Amino acid sequence: MNDVSQLATAMLAIAFTAMLLVTGQWFMEYRLQHEAETPLAAMMTLPP
């Protein structure tokens, strides 16, 4: 029974890590798409 518990814990840790990697990738792609517009607008508003 102890081996089953350890296996379940290991599988839960792997699933959690995979979920964090996937959501982190989605977050970075979202940020890069929406942050790409900000520097141009900020640069155009700066005085010469």
C-alpha positions as CSV (number, residue, x, y, z in Angstrom):
1,M,0.0,0.0,0.0
2,N,2.9,2.3,0.7
3,D,4.2,1.9,-2.9
4,V,0.8,2.9,-4.3
5,S,0.7,6.0,-2.2
6,Q,4.2,7.0,-3.3
7,L,3.3,6.4,-6.9
8,A,0.2,8.5,-6.6
9,T,2.1,11.3,-5.0
10,A,4.8,11.2,-7.7
11,M,2.1,11.3,-10.5
12,L,0.4,14.2,-8.8
13,A,3.7,16.1,-8.6
14,I,4.4,15.4,-12.3
15,A,0.9,16.5,-13.3
16,F,1.2,19.7,-11.3
17,T,4.6,20.5,-12.8
18,A,3.3,19.9,-16.3
19,M,0.3,22.2,-15.6
20,L,2.6,24.9,-14.4
21,L,4.8,24.7,-17.5
22,V,1.8,24.9,-19.8
23,T,0.2,27.8,-18.1
24,G,3.5,29.6,-17.8
25,Q,4.0,29.2,-21.6
26,W,0.5,30.5,-22.2
27,F,1.1,33.5,-19.9
28,M,4.4,34.4,-21.6
29,E,2.9,34.2,-25.1
30,Y,0.0,36.4,-24.0
31,R,2.4,38.9,-22.4
32,L,4.6,39.1,-25.4
33,Q,1.7,39.7,-27.7
34,H,0.2,42.5,-25.7
35,E,3.4,44.1,-24.5
36,A,4.7,44.4,-28.0
37,E,2.5,47.4,-28.6
38,T,3.3,49.3,-25.4
39,P,7.0,50.3,-26.2
40,L,6.1,51.9,-29.5
41,A,3.3,54.0,-28.0
42,A,5.6,55.0,-25.1
43,M,8.4,55.9,-27.5
44,M,6.1,58.1,-29.6
45,T,5.0,60.1,-26.6
46,L,8.5,60.9,-25.4
47,P,9.7,64.4,-26.2
48,P,12.5,64.7,-28.8
